[in-house]
Amino acid sequence: MLAPLLGLLVLQTPVTLDSAEVARVLVQLKASDSTVCELAGQSLTNYGGFWNRSRSDIPMPRPMPTPMPMPGGGGGGPAHVMHDVMRAHRFEGRDAAVLGAFRAVIRDDNRCVRNIAARVLGNAGDAGAYDLFAGLLRDSRPGLRETGALGLGELEDVRAINPLADALDDAELAVRRTAAWALGEIEDAAAIDPLARALRDRAPEVRRTAAWALGQIESVRAVRPLGDALGDASLDVRVAAAWALGEIENAQGVAPLGPLVRDPALEVRKAALWALGEIEDASGVAPAAVGLKDANPDVRVLACWALGEIEDDSGVDPLVAALKDADVDVRVAAAWALGEIESPLALDALKAAQQDAVSSVRRAATWALRQIDDEDHPRVRVRPRVRIKS
């Protein structure tokens, strides 16, 4: 039954959608297993993301960069392709009867079905959708308030900022969490202050989502509250706050991120180094270099990546030392980073690395030498491959 749903609601053209078929599938979903319904919702809307708010998943990309893209590379897969199709169409051109089929279940007792409807109607920018969702957000039933917040997030209408900010004080955790997500989807600076307050919510799920939302808005005004959130008792909140600071890409974020490269939690150390690389400010060299001495080789690789992204000459000495690391991936990443920095100070060390016992290190060193602008090593574009382990 799931395959016909995807064919009907995602892959077919707007002309072939029939309101009676949509209504029939929605009825079937109401009677289906909850897992089947949620998989259908993910396929129809955003393939995971913030779809399932009953779980503790962070609604953001994990901070694991791929620093060495190969020519012609790129991610993707069937799910991403179908998601792109859905986003490209945004259900524009659907007739009123089709959208009416979704409106008919917007107050349904089945949470999954009504949230599918909210996402479709919000994504379509359906006439009257704002008033519909705002009304749901005021409903006495918490499930409908959650659906209202979800729809407002999909609609991305700045008029929703104030009612969603009020919903951050809702007694129901799911409503507060969805309201924080919705404010991040709207991406307007007017939401910074209420989201900063939500960083002090009693529930870590809400605090984590508020941090993610502030990263979506990407305003320097969020650096201070996110810096405070880096000390949160919840590991997930600390990771989300570090990620958000990386998204904002402002040098003010370096100081609060620095101590996290020594955090006891591996994921926090990785997130901090990723963020330092994203910020790309010279003040991040010293804390990133600390990561080169981490006991975990994956952290050391990520520290090399961060220094390569920062591209400051002060990162050369610690990276030269990393060319002798016991881990092959670290040595390759260090050579790549030195090639990114393009400093003549690294020439001798890179020439020595061309004699490394491992061929991948030798190739990376040769590539790096060619990036350094001198007469002997003209710049080329082909990069060696560096693996970042998940």
BALUM-561754 format. One record per residue (C-alpha): residue in three letters; y, z, x. Coordinates in nm, 2 decimals. Layout:
BEGIN
<r: ALA; y: Y; z: Z; x: X>
...
//
This chain:
BEGIN
<r: MET; y: 0.00; z: 0.00; x: 0.00>
<r: LEU; y: 0.24; z: 0.06; x: 0.29>
<r: ALA; y: 0.22; z: -0.30; x: 0.42>
<r: PRO; y: 0.34; z: -0.45; x: 0.09>
<r: LEU; y: 0.63; z: -0.20; x: 0.09>
<r: LEU; y: 0.74; z: -0.31; x: 0.43>
<r: GLY; y: 0.70; z: -0.68; x: 0.34>
<r: LEU; y: 0.90; z: -0.62; x: 0.02>
<r: LEU; y: 1.18; z: -0.41; x: 0.14>
<r: VAL; y: 1.23; z: -0.50; x: 0.51>
<r: LEU; y: 1.10; z: -0.84; x: 0.60>
<r: GLN; y: 1.18; z: -1.05; x: 0.29>
<r: THR; y: 1.52; z: -1.21; x: 0.24>
<r: PRO; y: 1.78; z: -1.07; x: 0.00>
<r: VAL; y: 1.71; z: -1.35; x: -0.25>
<r: THR; y: 1.34; z: -1.26; x: -0.29>
<r: LEU; y: 1.39; z: -0.89; x: -0.37>
<r: ASP; y: 1.31; z: -0.81; x: -0.73>
<r: SER; y: 1.42; z: -0.49; x: -0.90>
<r: ALA; y: 1.10; z: -0.45; x: -1.09>
<r: GLU; y: 0.89; z: -0.48; x: -0.77>
<r: VAL; y: 1.12; z: -0.22; x: -0.60>
<r: ALA; y: 1.08; z: 0.02; x: -0.90>
<r: ARG; y: 0.70; z: -0.03; x: -0.90>
<r: VAL; y: 0.68; z: 0.05; x: -0.52>
<r: LEU; y: 0.89; z: 0.36; x: -0.56>
<r: VAL; y: 0.67; z: 0.48; x: -0.84>
<r: GLN; y: 0.37; z: 0.43; x: -0.61>
<r: LEU; y: 0.54; z: 0.62; x: -0.33>
<r: LYS; y: 0.60; z: 0.92; x: -0.56>
<r: ALA; y: 0.22; z: 0.94; x: -0.61>
<r: SER; y: 0.13; z: 0.87; x: -0.25>
<r: ASP; y: 0.05; z: 1.10; x: 0.03>
<r: SER; y: 0.37; z: 1.25; x: 0.18>
<r: THR; y: 0.29; z: 1.10; x: 0.52>
<r: VAL; y: 0.26; z: 0.75; x: 0.38>
<r: CYS; y: 0.59; z: 0.79; x: 0.20>
<r: GLU; y: 0.77; z: 0.92; x: 0.51>
<r: LEU; y: 0.63; z: 0.63; x: 0.72>
<r: ALA; y: 0.76; z: 0.39; x: 0.46>
<r: GLY; y: 1.10; z: 0.56; x: 0.47>
<r: GLN; y: 1.11; z: 0.54; x: 0.85>
<r: SER; y: 1.01; z: 0.17; x: 0.84>
<r: LEU; y: 1.27; z: 0.10; x: 0.58>
<r: THR; y: 1.55; z: 0.29; x: 0.73>
<r: ASN; y: 1.56; z: 0.38; x: 1.10>
<r: TYR; y: 1.21; z: 0.43; x: 1.24>
<r: GLY; y: 1.23; z: 0.80; x: 1.31>
<r: GLY; y: 1.57; z: 0.90; x: 1.42>
<r: PHE; y: 1.69; z: 1.17; x: 1.18>
<r: TRP; y: 1.45; z: 1.08; x: 0.90>
<r: ASN; y: 1.22; z: 1.38; x: 0.90>
<r: ARG; y: 1.45; z: 1.68; x: 0.91>
<r: SER; y: 1.15; z: 1.92; x: 0.83>
<r: ARG; y: 1.05; z: 1.89; x: 1.20>
<r: SER; y: 1.23; z: 2.02; x: 1.51>
<r: ASP; y: 1.28; z: 1.68; x: 1.67>
<r: ILE; y: 1.62; z: 1.63; x: 1.83>
<r: PRO; y: 1.79; z: 1.34; x: 1.66>
<r: MET; y: 1.90; z: 1.18; x: 1.98>
<r: PRO; y: 1.75; z: 0.97; x: 2.26>
<r: ARG; y: 1.58; z: 1.18; x: 2.52>
<r: PRO; y: 1.79; z: 1.20; x: 2.84>
<r: MET; y: 1.55; z: 0.99; x: 3.06>
<r: PRO; y: 1.74; z: 0.69; x: 3.20>
<r: THR; y: 1.57; z: 0.39; x: 3.35>
<r: PRO; y: 1.79; z: 0.33; x: 3.66>
<r: MET; y: 1.62; z: 0.02; x: 3.79>
<r: PRO; y: 1.60; z: -0.25; x: 3.52>
<r: MET; y: 1.42; z: -0.56; x: 3.63>
<r: PRO; y: 1.57; z: -0.90; x: 3.55>
<r: GLY; y: 1.47; z: -1.01; x: 3.21>
<r: GLY; y: 1.36; z: -0.66; x: 3.11>
<r: GLY; y: 1.43; z: -0.48; x: 2.79>
<r: GLY; y: 1.28; z: -0.24; x: 2.54>
<r: GLY; y: 1.18; z: -0.31; x: 2.19>
<r: GLY; y: 0.87; z: -0.36; x: 1.99>
<r: PRO; y: 0.78; z: -0.43; x: 1.62>
<r: ALA; y: 0.95; z: -0.11; x: 1.50>
<r: HIS; y: 1.28; z: -0.19; x: 1.68>
<r: VAL; y: 1.27; z: -0.55; x: 1.57>
<r: MET; y: 1.23; z: -0.45; x: 1.20>
<r: HIS; y: 1.50; z: -0.18; x: 1.24>
<r: ASP; y: 1.73; z: -0.45; x: 1.37>
<r: VAL; y: 1.65; z: -0.67; x: 1.08>
<r: MET; y: 1.73; z: -0.39; x: 0.84>
<r: ARG; y: 2.06; z: -0.31; x: 1.01>
<r: ALA; y: 2.16; z: -0.67; x: 1.03>
<r: HIS; y: 2.11; z: -0.72; x: 0.66>
<r: ARG; y: 2.24; z: -0.38; x: 0.56>
<r: PHE; y: 2.11; z: -0.48; x: 0.22>
<r: GLU; y: 2.42; z: -0.69; x: 0.16>
<r: GLY; y: 2.38; z: -0.93; x: -0.12>
<r: ARG; y: 2.13; z: -0.73; x: -0.31>
<r: ASP; y: 2.19; z: -0.76; x: -0.68>
<r: ALA; y: 2.30; z: -0.47; x: -0.89>
<r: ALA; y: 1.96; z: -0.44; x: -1.05>
<r: VAL; y: 1.79; z: -0.39; x: -0.71>
<r: LEU; y: 2.03; z: -0.12; x: -0.61>
<r: GLY; y: 1.99; z: 0.02; x: -0.96>
<r: ALA; y: 1.62; z: 0.07; x: -0.90>
<r: PHE; y: 1.72; z: 0.30; x: -0.61>
<r: ARG; y: 1.99; z: 0.47; x: -0.80>
<r: ALA; y: 1.73; z: 0.56; x: -1.07>
<r: VAL; y: 1.54; z: 0.78; x: -0.83>
<r: ILE; y: 1.83; z: 0.94; x: -0.65>
<r: ARG; y: 1.77; z: 1.27; x: -0.83>
<r: ASP; y: 1.39; z: 1.25; x: -0.83>
<r: ASP; y: 1.19; z: 1.56; x: -0.76>
<r: ASN; y: 1.02; z: 1.38; x: -0.47>
<r: ARG; y: 1.23; z: 1.45; x: -0.16>
<r: CYS; y: 1.10; z: 1.15; x: 0.03>
<r: VAL; y: 1.17; z: 0.90; x: -0.25>
<r: ARG; y: 1.52; z: 1.02; x: -0.33>
<r: ASN; y: 1.61; z: 1.02; x: 0.04>
<r: ILE; y: 1.48; z: 0.66; x: 0.07>
<r: ALA; y: 1.72; z: 0.58; x: -0.21>
<r: ALA; y: 2.01; z: 0.76; x: -0.05>
<r: ARG; y: 1.96; z: 0.57; x: 0.27>
<r: VAL; y: 1.94; z: 0.24; x: 0.11>
<r: LEU; y: 2.24; z: 0.30; x: -0.12>
<r: GLY; y: 2.45; z: 0.44; x: 0.16>
<r: ASN; y: 2.35; z: 0.16; x: 0.40>
<r: ALA; y: 2.44; z: -0.10; x: 0.14>
<r: GLY; y: 2.78; z: 0.05; x: 0.08>
<r: ASP; y: 2.70; z: 0.04; x: -0.29>
<r: ALA; y: 3.00; z: 0.06; x: -0.52>
<r: GLY; y: 3.05; z: 0.42; x: -0.64>
<r: ALA; y: 2.81; z: 0.55; x: -0.37>
<r: TYR; y: 3.07; z: 0.79; x: -0.23>
<r: ASP; y: 3.13; z: 0.96; x: -0.57>
<r: LEU; y: 2.75; z: 0.97; x: -0.63>
<r: PHE; y: 2.67; z: 1.14; x: -0.30>
<r: ALA; y: 2.97; z: 1.37; x: -0.31>
<r: GLY; y: 2.85; z: 1.49; x: -0.65>
<r: LEU; y: 2.50; z: 1.55; x: -0.52>
<r: LEU; y: 2.65; z: 1.75; x: -0.24>
<r: ARG; y: 2.80; z: 1.99; x: -0.50>
<r: ASP; y: 2.47; z: 2.02; x: -0.70>
<r: SER; y: 2.32; z: 2.36; x: -0.76>
<r: ARG; y: 1.98; z: 2.24; x: -0.62>
<r: PRO; y: 1.96; z: 2.25; x: -0.24>
<r: GLY; y: 1.73; z: 1.95; x: -0.23>
<r: LEU; y: 1.99; z: 1.73; x: -0.40>
<r: ARG; y: 2.27; z: 1.87; x: -0.18>
<r: GLU; y: 2.06; z: 1.76; x: 0.13>
<r: THR; y: 2.02; z: 1.41; x: -0.02>
<r: GLY; y: 2.40; z: 1.40; x: -0.09>
<r: ALA; y: 2.47; z: 1.48; x: 0.28>
<r: LEU; y: 2.22; z: 1.22; x: 0.39>
<r: GLY; y: 2.38; z: 0.95; x: 0.18>
<r: LEU; y: 2.73; z: 1.04; x: 0.30>
<r: GLY; y: 2.61; z: 1.01; x: 0.66>
<r: GLU; y: 2.47; z: 0.66; x: 0.59>
<r: LEU; y: 2.78; z: 0.56; x: 0.41>
<r: GLU; y: 3.00; z: 0.66; x: 0.71>
<r: ASP; y: 3.31; z: 0.72; x: 0.50>
<r: VAL; y: 3.58; z: 0.94; x: 0.65>
<r: ARG; y: 3.66; z: 1.08; x: 0.31>
<r: ALA; y: 3.33; z: 1.27; x: 0.34>
<r: ILE; y: 3.44; z: 1.48; x: 0.64>
<r: ASN; y: 3.59; z: 1.77; x: 0.45>
<r: PRO; y: 3.31; z: 1.81; x: 0.19>
<r: LEU; y: 3.05; z: 1.78; x: 0.47>
<r: ALA; y: 3.24; z: 2.04; x: 0.68>
<r: ASP; y: 3.22; z: 2.27; x: 0.38>
<r: ALA; y: 2.85; z: 2.20; x: 0.36>
<r: LEU; y: 2.81; z: 2.34; x: 0.71>
<r: ASP; y: 2.84; z: 2.68; x: 0.54>
<r: ASP; y: 2.57; z: 2.61; x: 0.28>
<r: ALA; y: 2.31; z: 2.88; x: 0.24>
<r: GLU; y: 2.03; z: 2.62; x: 0.29>
<r: LEU; y: 1.94; z: 2.53; x: 0.64>
<r: ALA; y: 1.84; z: 2.18; x: 0.56>
<r: VAL; y: 2.18; z: 2.11; x: 0.40>
<r: ARG; y: 2.37; z: 2.25; x: 0.70>
<r: ARG; y: 2.16; z: 2.05; x: 0.94>
<r: THR; y: 2.20; z: 1.73; x: 0.74>
<r: ALA; y: 2.57; z: 1.78; x: 0.70>
<r: ALA; y: 2.60; z: 1.82; x: 1.08>
<r: TRP; y: 2.41; z: 1.50; x: 1.13>
<r: ALA; y: 2.62; z: 1.31; x: 0.88>
<r: LEU; y: 2.94; z: 1.42; x: 1.06>
<r: GLY; y: 2.80; z: 1.27; x: 1.38>
<r: GLU; y: 2.72; z: 0.95; x: 1.20>
<r: ILE; y: 3.08; z: 0.92; x: 1.08>
<r: GLU; y: 3.20; z: 0.96; x: 1.44>
<r: ASP; y: 3.55; z: 1.08; x: 1.36>
<r: ALA; y: 3.75; z: 1.33; x: 1.57>
<r: ALA; y: 3.84; z: 1.52; x: 1.25>
<r: ALA; y: 3.49; z: 1.66; x: 1.25>
<r: ILE; y: 3.51; z: 1.82; x: 1.60>
<r: ASP; y: 3.64; z: 2.16; x: 1.49>
<r: PRO; y: 3.39; z: 2.22; x: 1.21>
<r: LEU; y: 3.10; z: 2.10; x: 1.43>
<r: ALA; y: 3.22; z: 2.33; x: 1.71>
<r: ARG; y: 3.19; z: 2.62; x: 1.46>
<r: ALA; y: 2.84; z: 2.50; x: 1.37>
<r: LEU; y: 2.75; z: 2.55; x: 1.73>
<r: ARG; y: 2.75; z: 2.92; x: 1.64>
<r: ASP; y: 2.52; z: 2.87; x: 1.33>
<r: ARG; y: 2.24; z: 3.13; x: 1.30>
<r: ALA; y: 1.98; z: 2.85; x: 1.30>
<r: PRO; y: 1.91; z: 2.67; x: 1.63>
<r: GLU; y: 1.82; z: 2.35; x: 1.44>
<r: VAL; y: 2.18; z: 2.34; x: 1.31>
<r: ARG; y: 2.33; z: 2.42; x: 1.65>
<r: ARG; y: 2.12; z: 2.15; x: 1.81>
<r: THR; y: 2.23; z: 1.89; x: 1.56>
<r: ALA; y: 2.59; z: 1.99; x: 1.59>
<r: ALA; y: 2.57; z: 1.93; x: 1.96>
<r: TRP; y: 2.42; z: 1.59; x: 1.91>
<r: ALA; y: 2.69; z: 1.51; x: 1.65>
<r: LEU; y: 2.97; z: 1.60; x: 1.90>
<r: GLY; y: 2.81; z: 1.37; x: 2.15>
<r: GLN; y: 2.82; z: 1.09; x: 1.89>
<r: ILE; y: 3.19; z: 1.14; x: 1.84>
<r: GLU; y: 3.25; z: 1.12; x: 2.22>
<r: SER; y: 3.58; z: 1.31; x: 2.24>
<r: VAL; y: 3.71; z: 1.52; x: 2.53>
<r: ARG; y: 3.80; z: 1.79; x: 2.28>
<r: ALA; y: 3.43; z: 1.86; x: 2.24>
<r: VAL; y: 3.38; z: 1.94; x: 2.61>
<r: ARG; y: 3.47; z: 2.31; x: 2.59>
<r: PRO; y: 3.25; z: 2.40; x: 2.29>
<r: LEU; y: 2.97; z: 2.20; x: 2.43>
<r: GLY; y: 3.01; z: 2.38; x: 2.76>
<r: ASP; y: 2.97; z: 2.71; x: 2.58>
<r: ALA; y: 2.66; z: 2.58; x: 2.41>
<r: LEU; y: 2.50; z: 2.52; x: 2.75>
<r: GLY; y: 2.44; z: 2.89; x: 2.75>
<r: ASP; y: 2.26; z: 2.89; x: 2.42>
<r: ALA; y: 1.94; z: 3.09; x: 2.39>
<r: SER; y: 1.76; z: 2.79; x: 2.26>
<r: LEU; y: 1.63; z: 2.54; x: 2.51>
<r: ASP; y: 1.67; z: 2.25; x: 2.26>
<r: VAL; y: 2.03; z: 2.34; x: 2.21>
<r: ARG; y: 2.10; z: 2.35; x: 2.58>
<r: VAL; y: 1.94; z: 2.00; x: 2.62>
<r: ALA; y: 2.13; z: 1.86; x: 2.33>
<r: ALA; y: 2.46; z: 2.00; x: 2.47>
<r: ALA; y: 2.40; z: 1.85; x: 2.81>
<r: TRP; y: 2.31; z: 1.52; x: 2.66>
<r: ALA; y: 2.63; z: 1.53; x: 2.45>
<r: LEU; y: 2.85; z: 1.60; x: 2.76>
<r: GLY; y: 2.69; z: 1.30; x: 2.92>
<r: GLU; y: 2.77; z: 1.09; x: 2.62>
<r: ILE; y: 3.14; z: 1.20; x: 2.64>
<r: GLU; y: 3.15; z: 1.09; x: 3.01>
<r: ASN; y: 3.45; z: 1.31; x: 3.10>
<r: ALA; y: 3.49; z: 1.48; x: 3.43>
<r: GLN; y: 3.57; z: 1.81; x: 3.26>
<r: GLY; y: 3.20; z: 1.83; x: 3.18>
<r: VAL; y: 3.09; z: 1.85; x: 3.54>
<r: ALA; y: 3.18; z: 2.22; x: 3.59>
<r: PRO; y: 2.98; z: 2.35; x: 3.29>
<r: LEU; y: 2.68; z: 2.12; x: 3.37>
<r: GLY; y: 2.66; z: 2.22; x: 3.74>
<r: PRO; y: 2.47; z: 2.55; x: 3.69>
<r: LEU; y: 2.21; z: 2.39; x: 3.47>
<r: VAL; y: 2.06; z: 2.20; x: 3.77>
<r: ARG; y: 1.90; z: 2.53; x: 3.85>
<r: ASP; y: 1.80; z: 2.62; x: 3.50>
<r: PRO; y: 1.44; z: 2.76; x: 3.47>
<r: ALA; y: 1.36; z: 2.50; x: 3.21>
<r: LEU; y: 1.26; z: 2.16; x: 3.34>
<r: GLU; y: 1.40; z: 1.96; x: 3.04>
<r: VAL; y: 1.74; z: 2.13; x: 3.09>
<r: ARG; y: 1.75; z: 2.04; x: 3.46>
<r: LYS; y: 1.67; z: 1.68; x: 3.37>
<r: ALA; y: 1.93; z: 1.67; x: 3.10>
<r: ALA; y: 2.20; z: 1.81; x: 3.32>
<r: LEU; y: 2.13; z: 1.56; x: 3.60>
<r: TRP; y: 2.12; z: 1.27; x: 3.35>
<r: ALA; y: 2.46; z: 1.39; x: 3.22>
<r: LEU; y: 2.61; z: 1.41; x: 3.57>
<r: GLY; y: 2.50; z: 1.06; x: 3.63>
<r: GLU; y: 2.65; z: 0.94; x: 3.31>
<r: ILE; y: 2.98; z: 1.11; x: 3.38>
<r: GLU; y: 3.00; z: 0.93; x: 3.72>
<r: ASP; y: 3.26; z: 1.16; x: 3.87>
<r: ALA; y: 3.27; z: 1.25; x: 4.24>
<r: SER; y: 3.28; z: 1.62; x: 4.15>
<r: GLY; y: 2.92; z: 1.58; x: 4.03>
<r: VAL; y: 2.78; z: 1.50; x: 4.38>
<r: ALA; y: 2.74; z: 1.86; x: 4.49>
<r: PRO; y: 2.55; z: 1.97; x: 4.18>
<r: ALA; y: 2.34; z: 1.65; x: 4.16>
<r: ALA; y: 2.25; z: 1.70; x: 4.53>
<r: VAL; y: 2.10; z: 2.04; x: 4.44>
<r: GLY; y: 1.85; z: 1.85; x: 4.23>
<r: LEU; y: 1.72; z: 1.68; x: 4.54>
<r: LYS; y: 1.57; z: 2.01; x: 4.65>
<r: ASP; y: 1.39; z: 2.08; x: 4.32>
<r: ALA; y: 1.02; z: 2.16; x: 4.33>
<r: ASN; y: 0.95; z: 1.89; x: 4.07>
<r: PRO; y: 0.95; z: 1.54; x: 4.20>
<r: ASP; y: 1.07; z: 1.39; x: 3.87>
<r: VAL; y: 1.38; z: 1.60; x: 3.89>
<r: ARG; y: 1.44; z: 1.49; x: 4.25>
<r: VAL; y: 1.41; z: 1.12; x: 4.14>
<r: LEU; y: 1.66; z: 1.19; x: 3.86>
<r: ALA; y: 1.89; z: 1.35; x: 4.11>
<r: CYS; y: 1.88; z: 1.04; x: 4.32>
<r: TRP; y: 1.96; z: 0.83; x: 4.01>
<r: ALA; y: 2.26; z: 1.05; x: 3.93>
<r: LEU; y: 2.40; z: 1.01; x: 4.28>
<r: GLY; y: 2.35; z: 0.64; x: 4.26>
<r: GLU; y: 2.54; z: 0.63; x: 3.94>
<r: ILE; y: 2.82; z: 0.84; x: 4.08>
<r: GLU; y: 2.85; z: 0.60; x: 4.37>
<r: ASP; y: 3.05; z: 0.83; x: 4.60>
<r: ASP; y: 3.02; z: 0.83; x: 4.98>
<r: SER; y: 2.97; z: 1.21; x: 4.98>
<r: GLY; y: 2.63; z: 1.15; x: 4.83>
<r: VAL; y: 2.51; z: 0.95; x: 5.13>
<r: ASP; y: 2.40; z: 1.25; x: 5.35>
<r: PRO; y: 2.18; z: 1.42; x: 5.09>
<r: LEU; y: 2.03; z: 1.08; x: 4.99>
<r: VAL; y: 1.95; z: 1.00; x: 5.35>
<r: ALA; y: 1.76; z: 1.32; x: 5.37>
<r: ALA; y: 1.57; z: 1.22; x: 5.06>
<r: LEU; y: 1.45; z: 0.91; x: 5.23>
<r: LYS; y: 1.20; z: 1.14; x: 5.40>
<r: ASP; y: 1.09; z: 1.31; x: 5.09>
<r: ALA; y: 0.71; z: 1.36; x: 5.05>
<r: ASP; y: 0.71; z: 1.18; x: 4.72>
<r: VAL; y: 0.71; z: 0.80; x: 4.72>
<r: ASP; y: 0.91; z: 0.77; x: 4.40>
<r: VAL; y: 1.18; z: 1.00; x: 4.54>
<r: ARG; y: 1.21; z: 0.79; x: 4.86>
<r: VAL; y: 1.23; z: 0.47; x: 4.65>
<r: ALA; y: 1.50; z: 0.62; x: 4.43>
<r: ALA; y: 1.70; z: 0.74; x: 4.73>
<r: ALA; y: 1.70; z: 0.40; x: 4.88>
<r: TRP; y: 1.81; z: 0.25; x: 4.55>
<r: ALA; y: 2.09; z: 0.50; x: 4.52>
<r: LEU; y: 2.21; z: 0.43; x: 4.87>
<r: GLY; y: 2.22; z: 0.06; x: 4.78>
<r: GLU; y: 2.43; z: 0.15; x: 4.47>
<r: ILE; y: 2.68; z: 0.35; x: 4.69>
<r: GLU; y: 2.70; z: 0.06; x: 4.94>
<r: SER; y: 2.82; z: 0.27; x: 5.22>
<r: PRO; y: 2.78; z: 0.16; x: 5.59>
<r: LEU; y: 2.70; z: 0.52; x: 5.66>
<r: ALA; y: 2.35; z: 0.46; x: 5.52>
<r: LEU; y: 2.27; z: 0.16; x: 5.74>
<r: ASP; y: 2.07; z: 0.33; x: 6.01>
<r: ALA; y: 1.87; z: 0.55; x: 5.77>
<r: LEU; y: 1.79; z: 0.25; x: 5.55>
<r: LYS; y: 1.68; z: 0.05; x: 5.86>
<r: ALA; y: 1.45; z: 0.33; x: 5.95>
<r: ALA; y: 1.31; z: 0.34; x: 5.60>
<r: GLN; y: 1.21; z: -0.03; x: 5.64>
<r: GLN; y: 0.93; z: 0.11; x: 5.86>
<r: ASP; y: 0.80; z: 0.35; x: 5.59>
<r: ALA; y: 0.43; z: 0.35; x: 5.54>
<r: VAL; y: 0.46; z: 0.26; x: 5.18>
<r: SER; y: 0.56; z: -0.10; x: 5.09>
<r: SER; y: 0.76; z: 0.00; x: 4.78>
<r: VAL; y: 0.99; z: 0.21; x: 5.00>
<r: ARG; y: 1.02; z: -0.07; x: 5.25>
<r: ARG; y: 1.12; z: -0.31; x: 4.98>
<r: ALA; y: 1.37; z: -0.07; x: 4.83>
<r: ALA; y: 1.53; z: -0.01; x: 5.17>
<r: THR; y: 1.56; z: -0.38; x: 5.23>
<r: TRP; y: 1.72; z: -0.43; x: 4.89>
<r: ALA; y: 1.96; z: -0.15; x: 4.96>
<r: LEU; y: 2.06; z: -0.29; x: 5.29>
<r: ARG; y: 2.15; z: -0.62; x: 5.13>
<r: GLN; y: 2.38; z: -0.44; x: 4.89>
<r: ILE; y: 2.60; z: -0.30; x: 5.16>
<r: ASP; y: 2.89; z: -0.53; x: 5.23>
<r: ASP; y: 2.87; z: -0.63; x: 5.59>
<r: GLU; y: 2.82; z: -0.95; x: 5.78>
<r: ASP; y: 2.45; z: -0.89; x: 5.84>
<r: HIS; y: 2.35; z: -0.80; x: 5.48>
<r: PRO; y: 2.50; z: -1.02; x: 5.21>
<r: ARG; y: 2.49; z: -0.88; x: 4.86>
<r: VAL; y: 2.21; z: -0.99; x: 4.63>
<r: ARG; y: 2.13; z: -0.91; x: 4.27>
<r: VAL; y: 1.75; z: -0.85; x: 4.26>
<r: ARG; y: 1.67; z: -0.48; x: 4.25>
<r: PRO; y: 1.35; z: -0.30; x: 4.34>
<r: ARG; y: 1.17; z: -0.11; x: 4.07>
<r: VAL; y: 1.21; z: 0.27; x: 4.05>
<r: ARG; y: 1.00; z: 0.46; x: 3.80>
<r: ILE; y: 1.14; z: 0.75; x: 3.60>
<r: LYS; y: 0.85; z: 0.95; x: 3.46>
<r: SER; y: 0.87; z: 1.08; x: 3.10>
//
